[in-house]
Amino acid sequence: MLNKASKVALLASALAFSGFSQANNFNYNYGEVRIGASPSSFGGEFSALLTQNAHMVLRANTQMDNDADLAAGVGFNGPMSQFFDITGQILVHYVNYPNDASESSSVETELNLGGRVWLTNQIEGSIKGGFINDHSIFAAGARFHSTEQLSLSLEAYNNGLYGPQVSMTVRFQL
């Protein structure tokens, strides 16, 4: 039960942050193909808006060693200014490990938070951090939007499964 002070604080917060409600700064409807290095990997991702500030995410990665990392879940996005969006995802992973691993497969959960910011009118910066079960994940990179439909990125990341990597991606806006 909320007391009077809590109700006033909640109302004041809602009024103070109502100026932040605006359209998304980035397109969350996309298909992406990526290649990772050290260790080598290949993957893809699909995202589609469910509402203005929520989207579904499907992701698949492999090291081409009879393994797979398949993930599905929901993401959120919220504009904090006209140049910056806060983002996050809750994903469930099905991981099929390589033949030489001690485990054959497992189900893992991921929670991450991050942000995307326009650095120039065609270059976007991004950062994200989080956890997949008891492993930390981190990503930071830059994306060049060559057209409204195509963008290229370079990213350093650790997805919690393959260790630190550098990846290049091609993203197609849907």
N, C-alpha and C positions, 0 to 999 in steps of 0.2 A: 504494500500500500504506500503510495507516495504521499508524503506530508506536504504542507503548503510551501515550505522552502524549496523542496525538490521540484515541485510543479513550476515555481517561479524561475528556478535555474534552468529547467528544461525549456520553458517558453523563451527565456532570454537567449539561450543557445540557438534555438530555432530561428529567432529573429536576427541574431548576429551573423549567422552563416547563410541566411537566405540569399544573400548577394552572390553566393557561389553557384547557384543553380543556373546553368547555361548548357549549351550544346557541347557534345564531346569534341575534343580537339584532334582526335585521331580516329581513323577508320578501324573498326574491330571486326569487319567482314573481310576475311582474307584466307588464302591458301599459301603455304610456304614450303619451300624445299631447302634443306640445309646439308652441308658437308662439314664434318668436324675433323680436326687434326690433333694428333698426339694425345690419346689414341684415335685412330681413324674411325669415323662413324658416318652414318647417312641417316637422314630422317625427314620428316615432314610434319606440318601442323595445319589444322583447319580451325577457324574461329568464325562464329556467326552470332550476331546480336539477337538476344531473346527479348530484351527491353532496352530502353535507352542506355541504361547503366549496368546491364548484365549480359554476358555472352557465354555460349557453350564453347568448349575447347576439346578438340580431339588431336592427339599427338602420337607419333610412332617414331622410334629410333632403333638403330641396330649398329653393331660393330662388324657385321657380316661374318660372324663366327657362330652360326646357329643360335643366335640370341635375339631377343626383342624386348623393347620397353614400350608398352602400349598404355596410353593414359587417356582418361576422359573425365570431364568435370565441368565446373562453372567458373567463370571469372567475373570480376566486377571492375568497373572503371568509373571514375568521377573527376570531372574537371575541377581543379583548384584555382586556376586562373585561365586567361585566354591562351596561354602557352604551355601549361603543365597539367597532366592527368595523373592521378594516383590510381594504381592498378593492384589487383591481387587475384589469386586463383586457389581453388580447392579442387584437387585432382585425385583420382584413384588410379594407381598404376598396376598393371599386370606385367611382371618382369620374368622373362624366360632367360635364365643365365646360360653362358656358353657351356659346352660339354665338359670343359676342364674345371668348372667351378664346383664348390662343395655343395651348393644347393642347386636344385633343378629349376624351381620357379617360386615366386612369392607374390603376394599382394601388398602394396605399399600405399601410404597416403602422403600427399604433398600439400603444404600450405605455403604460399609465398606472397609477399607484398613488394611493391616497387613503384616506379614512376617513369613517365615518358615526358620529355620536354623538347620543344622546338628550339634548336640552337641557331638556325637560320631558316629562311623560308623553304629550304629543301633538305635540311639535315636535322635529324631527330637523334637525341641521346636517350638512352634508357639504362635503368639499373633495377635489379631485383634481388631479394634475399629471402631465404626461408628454410624450410626443413622438409625432408622426405624421410619419414620415420625418425631414426636417430642420426641421420646424416644431414649436414648443412648444404644448402645450395646457394649459388651466387651467380649473377650475370651482370655484365656491363658492356655496353657497345654503342655503336653509332650506325644510323641507317640513312642512306642517301636515296631520296625520292626523285628518281630520274623523270618520271611522269606521274600522273595521278593514278595510274593503274599498276605501276611497277616500281619496286624499290629493292635496293641491295644493301646488305649490312655486313659488318665485321663485329664479332662479339667474342669476349673472353668469358668463359663460364665453367661452372662445376655443377653438373646436374644431380650430384649425390650418388650416382651409380658408376659413371665412367671415369671420374676424377677430372682434374683441370683440363680444359680443351680450348682451342680457338676455332671458331666456326665462321663460315661465310653462308649467307642465306640470300635467296631470291624470293620476294613476296609479291603475290599478285592480289590486288584488291578485287573483291567480288561485288 
